[in-house]
Amino acid sequence: MGGHFDLDGKQEELKSLELELQNPDIWNDMSKYNDLNQKYNELKKETKEYLDLKNSINDNIEFLTMSLEDDSIDISDFINDYDSIKEKLEEFETASLLNGEYDKENCYLEIHPGAGGTESCDWANMLLRMYTMFFDKFGFKYEIIDKLPGEEAGIKSVLIYIKGTNAYGYLKSEIGVHRLVRISPFNANGKRQTSFAAVNVTPEFPDVSKNIDVNEDDLRIDVYRSSGNGGQGVNTTDSAVRVTHIPTGIVVTCQNERSQIKNKETAIKVLKNKLYEIELKTREDNINSLKGNSNIDFGSQIRNYVLEPYTLVKDVRTAYETNNASKVLDGDLYGFINAYLRMKR
């Protein structure tokens, strides 16, 4: 069995959100209004899906019971509905497993290539493409906060902000080292190459700004010209911002906006989130589950992507695997996520 769907609790929460949205004072804080409205719509959709699924199951049970009593009833419609209902039920059961403290939060996803130069940078870029395609398929909104291109190809690092209900809950399964085996497109001899890249996912902690104070004297702010395909002035002015927290050595960069002020605000927001994570780690031994292994090499991977001499993607932790590597690299990660959540159950 999966997790428990608290229908009564969710309907009470909907009523509470409705009252908040009807309060005229909410219009004084549009950011809060947008967050509440999004939460309301997502919760309403989730509740509707549950009720629709429940009604479909009850209708089919009633229909099947009637067919057992009357041989003249054609059950072909029931057979056609069965697979669809089964798939929806499995998806709903998986979603109900997302009951961790931070599972429902938005999150930040980082990709860093391992040793291997151009090969690993290219692999990191392939992972970036895979995740953005997954976000699109799952309906998550995302924003690339910072992206550092590789010297010859690929990327040296990327930081993405993902927004949507259960974003962290679904993506926490991706924390760790990802290993690729393929014929190298950068090797003239066509030899097989193994590349590594690390993925870290951190929840956007609620009310982090209230819980974390950052002393301006502890910050070093550097501005520089944005890199990459900015266009329309993004990479023609010193709009990119690098914020260094001197006591901890944490560095956050942001260059997605044309405004230096907005980039600084975003960078400090991410910094506060990282500082809060450190604070939590000092209080909770098991908080290490929020971040991945820092070793990006052999034996540390959570998942293997083999493209040569055969195709196979296999998760080391759950043993879930598929031969359709191209489909996975096009963002089809649900099977891996589902297997991970069920294992953690």
VOGU-3710 file (C-alpha; in Angstrom, 3 decimals, decimal comma):
1> mgghfdldgk> 0,000/0,000/0,000  1,096/3,569/-0,547  0,668/6,666/1,567  -2,599/7,959/2,955  -4,659/10,588/1,123  -6,358/12,728/3,761  -9,402/13,965/1,812  -11,063/15,617/4,819  -7,832/17,387/5,757  -7,279/18,653/2,226
11> qeelkslele> -10,856/19,912/1,924  -10,420/21,811/5,201  -7,183/23,277/3,880  -9,006/24,374/0,714  -11,596/26,211/2,800  -8,841/27,913/4,786  -7,046/29,004/1,608  -10,320/30,295/0,173  -10,827/32,532/3,190  -7,272/33,881/2,905
21> lqnpdiwndm> -7,726/34,619/-0,815  -11,003/36,425/-0,129  -9,340/38,735/2,387  -8,986/42,192/0,697  -5,655/42,748/2,474  -4,082/39,960/0,402  -3,873/42,346/-2,565  -1,273/44,368/-0,688  1,169/41,493/-1,120  0,922/40,120/-4,662
31> skyndlnqky> 3,732/37,645/-4,096  1,842/36,084/-1,198  -1,385/36,135/-3,214  0,240/34,337/-6,164  1,741/31,682/-3,888  -1,563/31,074/-2,084  -3,523/31,038/-5,337  -1,136/28,518/-6,872  -1,333/26,326/-3,774  -5,139/26,565/-3,836
41> nelkketkey> -5,387/25,582/-7,519  -2,957/22,688/-7,133  -4,751/21,370/-4,029  -8,120/21,707/-5,763  -6,774/19,799/-8,779  -5,313/17,075/-6,544  -8,614/16,664/-4,678  -10,593/16,546/-7,931  -8,267/13,870/-9,333  -8,777/11,778/-6,217
51> ldlknsindn> -12,580/12,061/-6,352  -12,687/11,391/-10,113  -10,496/8,321/-9,672  -12,591/7,081/-6,762  -15,803/7,514/-8,781  -14,296/5,729/-11,792  -13,286/2,763/-9,629  -16,720/2,574/-7,984  -18,498/2,844/-11,360  -16,400/0,033/-12,808
61> iefltmsled> -16,943/-2,176/-9,768  -20,692/-1,635/-10,107  -20,552/-2,318/-13,848  -18,495/-5,499/-13,350  -20,912/-6,720/-10,673  -23,817/-6,205/-13,096  -21,983/-8,045/-15,870  -21,502/-11,064/-13,608  -25,261/-11,222/-13,167  -26,117/-10,549/-16,822
71> dsidisdfin> -24,161/-12,347/-19,573  -25,545/-10,035/-22,242  -23,576/-7,024/-20,924  -20,533/-6,166/-23,052  -17,499/-5,720/-20,760  -15,163/-4,385/-23,474  -15,517/-0,841/-22,070  -14,464/-2,095/-18,648  -11,383/-3,766/-20,145  -10,441/-0,557/-21,973
81> dydsikekle> -10,816/1,508/-18,797  -8,857/-0,909/-16,625  -5,349/-0,031/-17,853  -6,063/3,689/-17,718  -7,435/3,511/-14,169  -4,548/1,301/-13,060  -1,985/3,788/-14,397  -3,713/6,756/-12,742  -4,000/4,849/-9,469  -0,271/4,035/-9,484
91> efetasllng> 0,581/7,680/-10,171  -1,725/8,822/-7,379  -0,279/6,271/-4,979  3,241/7,494/-5,795  2,217/11,102/-5,126  0,747/10,039/-1,779  4,201/8,777/-0,750  5,485/12,356/-0,797  4,908/13,092/2,856  8,393/14,145/3,927
101> eydkencyle> 8,892/17,443/5,755  10,055/19,284/2,630  8,582/17,117/-0,150  5,951/19,638/-1,212  8,413/22,537/-1,489  9,974/24,147/-4,535  13,646/23,314/-4,921  17,045/24,143/-6,359  18,851/21,650/-8,597  22,575/21,885/-9,311
111> ihpgaggtes> 24,662/19,922/-11,809  28,451/19,745/-11,614  30,634/17,688/-13,992  33,254/15,384/-12,533  36,851/14,942/-13,652  37,193/14,410/-17,378  37,158/17,865/-18,913  35,074/18,262/-22,055  33,505/14,784/-21,766  32,073/15,432/-18,312
121> cdwanmllrm> 30,989/18,967/-19,225  29,066/17,552/-22,200  27,479/14,899/-19,970  26,419/17,598/-17,486  24,736/19,429/-20,367  22,934/16,226/-21,408  21,601/15,928/-17,855  20,469/19,562/-17,960  18,495/18,802/-21,133  17,036/15,636/-19,549
131> ytmffdkfgf> 15,814/17,487/-16,475  14,337/20,458/-18,325  12,407/18,034/-20,549  11,186/16,258/-17,403  10,076/19,599/-15,911  8,082/20,357/-19,057  6,424/16,927/-19,037  5,536/17,157/-15,339  4,302/20,733/-15,563  6,984/22,203/-13,303
141> kyeiidklpg> 8,035/25,785/-13,927  11,778/26,360/-13,846  14,318/29,145/-14,114  18,024/28,791/-14,827  19,601/31,064/-12,221  23,205/30,514/-13,252  24,886/28,569/-16,027  28,621/28,434/-16,687  29,516/27,085/-20,152  32,377/24,652/-20,682
151> eeagiksvli> 35,519/25,741/-22,490  34,911/23,510/-25,537  31,429/22,068/-25,036  28,774/21,475/-22,402  28,615/23,220/-19,042  30,862/23,579/-16,004  27,910/24,127/-13,678  24,249/25,063/-13,615  21,804/26,134/-10,911  18,069/25,776/-11,593
161> yikgtnaygy> 15,097/26,922/-9,526  12,112/24,562/-9,894  8,651/25,636/-8,825  5,636/23,389/-8,342  3,910/21,205/-5,767  6,098/18,248/-4,730  9,077/19,516/-6,757  11,576/18,485/-4,083  9,685/15,271/-3,317  10,038/14,046/-6,882
171> lkseigvhrl> 13,535/15,348/-7,576  15,224/14,183/-4,367  15,578/10,816/-6,103  18,115/12,436/-8,447  20,601/13,418/-5,730  23,961/11,773/-6,360  26,468/10,914/-9,057  25,294/9,959/-12,550  27,628/7,843/-14,719  27,616/7,739/-18,525
181> vrispfnang> 29,298/5,173/-20,776  29,351/5,924/-24,517  31,480/6,228/-27,640  33,124/9,587/-27,202  32,149/12,216/-29,812  35,330/14,067/-28,822  37,695/11,137/-29,405  38,968/10,677/-32,961  39,626/6,982/-32,281  35,984/6,345/-31,332
191> krqtsfaavn> 36,823/4,825/-27,980  34,351/4,235/-25,177  34,449/6,915/-22,515  33,094/7,001/-18,967  31,926/10,351/-17,632  30,517/11,486/-14,299  28,367/14,379/-13,121  26,921/15,158/-9,699  23,357/16,324/-9,099  22,383/18,072/-5,872
201> vtpefpdvsk> 18,810/18,999/-4,977  17,889/21,239/-2,059  14,368/22,212/-0,993  13,421/25,862/-0,847  13,035/26,084/2,902  9,857/27,911/4,005  10,310/31,322/5,612  14,080/31,078/5,226  14,367/34,882/5,122  12,778/35,061/8,576
211> nidvneddlr> 15,043/32,351/9,979  18,355/33,507/8,515  19,948/36,935/8,911  22,910/37,761/6,697  25,307/40,459/7,799  26,250/42,659/4,837  29,783/42,884/6,268  30,106/39,120/5,787  29,447/39,390/2,053  31,734/40,132/-0,865
221> idvyrssgng> 29,759/41,241/-3,912  31,409/41,007/-7,335  29,761/42,075/-10,577  30,817/40,975/-14,041  29,571/40,572/-17,574  27,103/37,735/-18,100  28,297/34,825/-20,213  26,396/32,697/-22,699  23,553/33,520/-25,052  21,965/36,371/-23,172
231> gqgvnttdsa> 20,835/38,608/-25,994  19,214/42,046/-25,736  21,776/43,390/-23,322  21,985/40,491/-20,872  25,603/39,785/-21,754  26,631/43,311/-22,767  26,549/44,914/-19,300  27,998/44,057/-15,896  24,707/42,571/-14,685  25,934/39,204/-13,384
241> vrvthiptgi> 26,489/39,023/-9,629  28,716/36,774/-7,536  28,016/36,742/-3,793  30,610/35,222/-1,480  29,748/34,539/2,147  33,144/35,085/3,756  32,626/33,105/7,028  31,573/29,906/5,222  33,167/30,387/1,806  29,847/29,717/0,054
251> vvtcqnersq> 29,701/31,305/-3,394  26,470/31,939/-5,298  26,312/33,461/-8,767  23,304/34,709/-10,712  23,176/36,079/-14,236  19,724/35,264/-15,590  18,324/38,799/-15,298  19,363/41,981/-17,077  19,064/43,818/-13,778  22,081/43,672/-11,476
261> iknketaikv> 19,784/44,415/-8,527  17,482/41,460/-9,307  20,457/39,137/-9,777  21,823/40,211/-6,396  18,441/39,606/-4,715  18,209/36,121/-6,218  21,795/35,257/-5,268  21,251/36,323/-1,651  17,994/34,334/-1,541  19,864/31,204/-2,679
271> lknklyeiel> 22,665/31,951/-0,199  20,194/32,171/2,692  18,732/28,827/1,629  22,219/27,254/1,698  23,001/28,800/5,085  19,734/27,493/6,498  20,597/24,031/5,217  23,910/24,212/7,081  22,053/25,254/10,230  19,713/22,291/9,893
281> ktredninsl> 22,642/19,933/9,398  24,132/20,992/12,701  20,842/20,134/14,457  19,889/16,933/12,642  22,211/14,054/11,827  19,849/12,643/9,207  19,651/15,901/7,246  22,428/14,523/5,012  19,654/12,953/2,972  19,029/16,423/1,532
291> kgnsnidfgs> 22,369/16,494/-0,282  24,319/14,012/-2,352  27,697/12,330/-2,277  30,492/14,807/-3,005  32,746/12,205/-4,664  32,174/12,303/-8,424  33,986/9,152/-9,520  33,849/5,349/-9,885  31,824/3,535/-7,270  29,947/6,616/-6,111
301> qirnyvlepy> 27,221/6,682/-8,765  23,522/6,235/-8,082  22,628/5,554/-11,711  24,414/4,215/-14,790  23,559/5,306/-18,331  25,116/2,908/-20,833  24,871/3,801/-24,542  27,605/1,471/-25,851  27,997/-1,445/-26,583  24,325/-1,833/-25,536
311> tlvkdvrtay> 21,724/0,566/-24,147  20,697/0,369/-20,522  19,863/2,824/-17,759  19,952/1,230/-14,311  19,539/2,725/-10,864  22,062/1,255/-8,441  19,865/1,840/-5,362  16,569/0,372/-6,563  17,751/-1,930/-9,397  15,076/-0,341/-11,607
321> etnnaskvld> 16,243/-0,407/-15,225  15,171/0,192/-18,802  16,745/-0,475/-22,205  15,199/2,673/-23,665  18,038/5,059/-22,799  16,999/7,653/-25,364  13,563/7,922/-23,771  15,141/8,486/-20,351  17,476/11,159/-21,736  14,369/12,818/-23,193
331> gdlygfinay> 13,028/13,297/-19,679  11,139/10,068/-18,959  12,225/9,687/-15,310  8,942/8,677/-13,702  9,861/4,984/-13,439  13,067/5,791/-11,559  11,319/8,270/-9,270  8,493/5,834/-8,544  10,933/3,019/-7,734  12,959/5,273/-5,420
341> lrmkr> 9,929/6,518/-3,492  8,598/3,004/-3,039  12,013/1,818/-1,834  12,125/4,666/0,706  8,600/3,793/1,863
//
